[in-house]
Amino acid sequence: MKDNRKEIGLTAALFLLGVGCAAAGVILSIRLEKTWIFTVCSIPAAMLLAGGGMKLYNLIRDGGLGSGIGSRARTGTRTETRTSGGIYKMPRKHRTEFDAEVMGVTRNLRLEGEKEVFYIVCRYVDPDTGEESTYTSRPLSEYPGKEVIGKTVHVTVDPHDPGKYQVDIDPILTKKQTDRTES
């Protein structure tokens, strides 16, 4: 769990400053009988309250404020899974596992200057339906070589959301690295 004391203090300060600015605007506009003072004070107050609200939302979402709110759902026996949006924790009871054949290695050319630009692409053909599915591994920092093509890798898919999956490429990468050192 992260130590978010500074963020929590900033959030509280934004809220208090926003409420104080709004209260000052109300009091001054009533005492001086000038409505423009309320308008001038309410605009920054609204911005401060909105900024504090966004900061509070981010703290809750990341599980830093009230650690049970955002992070409790992430505990338990789970497996990390790659999705287009990042890492997904797949519960063991919701998994479909099979072996897929490596078709090739692709490079993400859009990420110029990035360290991890290679991906291993594998294919699985369902023996019952004949349906073909393609899966991509996690990003790799160096080219794994053409030796990995044709080998089998283990794929784990969430049956409720087929877009959430994990391709276990570690066994073929370690074999490739040991073959290099022996040669």
C-alpha positions as CSV (number, residue, x, y, z in Angstrom):
1,M,0.0,0.0,0.0
2,K,1.3,3.4,-0.9
3,D,1.9,6.2,1.6
4,N,-0.2,9.0,0.2
5,R,-0.1,11.5,3.1
6,K,1.0,14.4,0.9
7,E,-1.8,13.7,-1.6
8,I,-4.4,13.4,1.1
9,G,-3.2,16.7,2.7
10,L,-3.4,18.4,-0.7
11,T,-6.9,17.1,-1.2
12,A,-8.0,18.3,2.2
13,A,-6.4,21.7,1.5
14,L,-8.2,22.1,-1.8
15,F,-11.5,21.2,-0.2
16,L,-11.0,23.6,2.7
17,L,-9.8,26.4,0.5
18,G,-12.8,25.9,-1.9
19,V,-15.3,26.0,1.0
20,G,-13.6,28.9,2.6
21,C,-13.6,30.9,-0.7
22,A,-17.3,30.2,-1.2
23,A,-18.1,31.1,2.4
24,A,-16.1,34.4,2.1
25,G,-18.0,35.2,-1.1
26,V,-21.4,34.7,0.5
27,I,-20.5,36.6,3.7
28,L,-19.0,39.6,1.8
29,S,-21.8,39.8,-0.7
30,I,-24.4,39.9,2.1
31,R,-22.5,42.4,4.3
32,L,-21.5,44.7,1.4
33,E,-24.8,44.1,-0.5
34,K,-22.8,43.6,-3.8
35,T,-23.7,40.4,-5.7
36,W,-20.6,40.6,-7.9
37,I,-18.4,39.6,-4.9
38,F,-20.2,36.3,-4.7
39,T,-19.7,35.7,-8.4
40,V,-16.0,36.5,-8.2
41,C,-15.5,34.2,-5.2
42,S,-17.7,31.3,-6.3
43,I,-15.8,30.7,-9.6
44,P,-12.4,29.9,-7.9
45,A,-14.3,28.0,-5.2
46,A,-15.9,25.8,-7.8
47,M,-12.6,25.2,-9.4
48,L,-10.9,24.3,-6.1
49,L,-13.7,21.9,-5.1
50,A,-13.7,20.3,-8.5
51,G,-9.9,19.9,-8.4
52,G,-10.1,18.4,-4.9
53,G,-12.8,16.0,-6.0
54,M,-10.8,14.8,-9.0
55,K,-7.8,14.2,-6.6
56,L,-10.0,12.4,-4.2
57,Y,-11.3,10.2,-7.0
58,N,-7.8,9.3,-8.1
59,L,-6.8,8.4,-4.5
60,I,-9.8,6.1,-4.0
61,R,-9.4,4.5,-7.4
62,D,-5.7,3.7,-6.8
63,G,-6.5,2.3,-3.4
64,G,-4.4,4.8,-1.4
65,L,-7.2,6.4,0.6
66,G,-9.1,3.9,2.7
67,S,-7.1,1.0,1.4
68,G,-10.2,-1.3,1.5
69,I,-12.1,0.8,-1.0
70,G,-9.9,0.4,-4.1
71,S,-7.5,-2.4,-3.3
72,R,-9.6,-5.0,-1.5
73,A,-10.9,-6.3,-4.9
74,R,-7.3,-6.9,-6.0
75,T,-6.4,-9.5,-3.3
76,G,-6.5,-13.3,-3.4
77,T,-5.0,-16.0,-5.6
78,R,-4.8,-14.4,-9.0
79,T,-2.8,-14.5,-12.2
80,E,-1.6,-11.3,-13.9
81,T,-3.0,-11.1,-17.4
82,R,-2.2,-8.7,-20.3
83,T,-5.0,-6.7,-21.8
84,S,-5.1,-3.7,-24.1
85,G,-5.7,-1.5,-21.0
86,G,-2.9,-2.9,-18.8
87,I,-2.7,-5.7,-16.3
88,Y,-5.8,-7.6,-15.3
89,K,-5.9,-10.0,-12.3
90,M,-7.7,-13.2,-13.4
91,P,-9.3,-15.3,-10.7
92,R,-8.3,-19.0,-10.9
93,K,-11.9,-20.2,-11.1
94,H,-12.5,-18.2,-14.3
95,R,-9.8,-19.5,-16.5
96,T,-9.6,-21.5,-19.7
97,E,-6.2,-22.9,-20.5
98,F,-4.7,-24.3,-23.7
99,D,-1.5,-24.5,-25.7
100,A,-1.1,-22.4,-28.8
101,E,1.5,-22.4,-31.6
102,V,3.9,-19.5,-32.0
103,M,3.3,-17.9,-35.5
104,G,6.0,-15.2,-35.4
105,V,7.5,-12.2,-33.8
106,T,6.1,-8.7,-34.5
107,R,7.5,-5.3,-33.8
108,N,5.5,-2.3,-32.8
109,L,6.9,0.4,-35.1
110,R,4.8,3.2,-33.5
111,L,6.8,3.2,-30.3
112,E,10.1,4.7,-31.6
113,G,12.6,5.0,-28.8
114,E,10.7,2.5,-26.6
115,K,12.7,-0.3,-25.1
116,E,10.0,-3.0,-25.3
117,V,8.8,-3.2,-28.8
118,F,8.7,-6.9,-29.7
119,Y,5.7,-9.2,-29.3
120,I,5.4,-13.0,-29.8
121,V,2.2,-13.8,-31.7
122,C,0.6,-17.2,-31.3
123,R,-2.4,-19.0,-32.8
124,Y,-4.9,-21.4,-31.4
125,V,-7.4,-23.4,-33.5
126,D,-10.3,-24.8,-31.4
127,P,-10.5,-28.5,-32.2
128,D,-14.3,-28.5,-31.7
129,T,-15.4,-25.5,-33.8
130,G,-12.3,-25.0,-36.0
131,E,-12.3,-21.3,-34.9
132,E,-8.9,-19.6,-35.0
133,S,-7.8,-17.2,-32.3
134,T,-4.6,-15.0,-32.2
135,Y,-2.9,-14.0,-29.0
136,T,-0.1,-11.5,-28.4
137,S,2.5,-11.8,-25.6
138,R,3.7,-9.2,-23.2
139,P,6.2,-6.6,-24.7
140,L,9.8,-7.8,-25.0
141,S,12.9,-5.6,-24.9
142,E,15.0,-7.7,-27.4
143,Y,14.2,-9.8,-30.4
144,P,13.6,-13.4,-29.3
145,G,14.8,-14.8,-32.6
146,K,13.1,-17.0,-35.2
147,E,13.8,-20.1,-33.2
148,V,10.6,-19.5,-31.2
149,I,8.4,-19.9,-34.3
150,G,6.6,-23.2,-34.3
151,K,7.0,-23.8,-30.6
152,T,4.0,-24.1,-28.3
153,V,3.1,-21.7,-25.5
154,H,0.6,-21.9,-22.7
155,V,-2.4,-19.4,-23.0
156,T,-4.8,-18.6,-20.2
157,V,-8.1,-16.9,-21.2
158,D,-10.9,-15.4,-19.1
159,P,-14.0,-17.1,-20.5
160,H,-16.2,-14.2,-19.5
161,D,-14.1,-11.7,-21.4
162,P,-11.9,-13.3,-24.2
163,G,-10.0,-10.0,-24.5
164,K,-8.3,-10.7,-21.1
165,Y,-5.6,-13.3,-21.5
166,Q,-2.1,-14.3,-20.6
167,V,0.5,-15.8,-22.9
168,D,3.2,-17.7,-20.9
169,I,6.4,-17.2,-23.0
170,D,8.9,-17.7,-20.3
171,P,9.6,-21.4,-21.0
172,I,10.5,-20.7,-24.7
173,L,12.5,-17.6,-23.8
174,T,14.7,-19.4,-21.2
175,K,15.3,-22.3,-23.7
176,K,16.4,-19.8,-26.3
177,Q,18.7,-18.0,-23.9
178,T,20.3,-21.3,-22.7
179,D,20.8,-22.3,-26.4
180,R,22.7,-19.1,-27.0
181,T,25.1,-19.6,-24.1
182,E,25.9,-23.2,-25.1
183,S,26.8,-22.3,-28.7
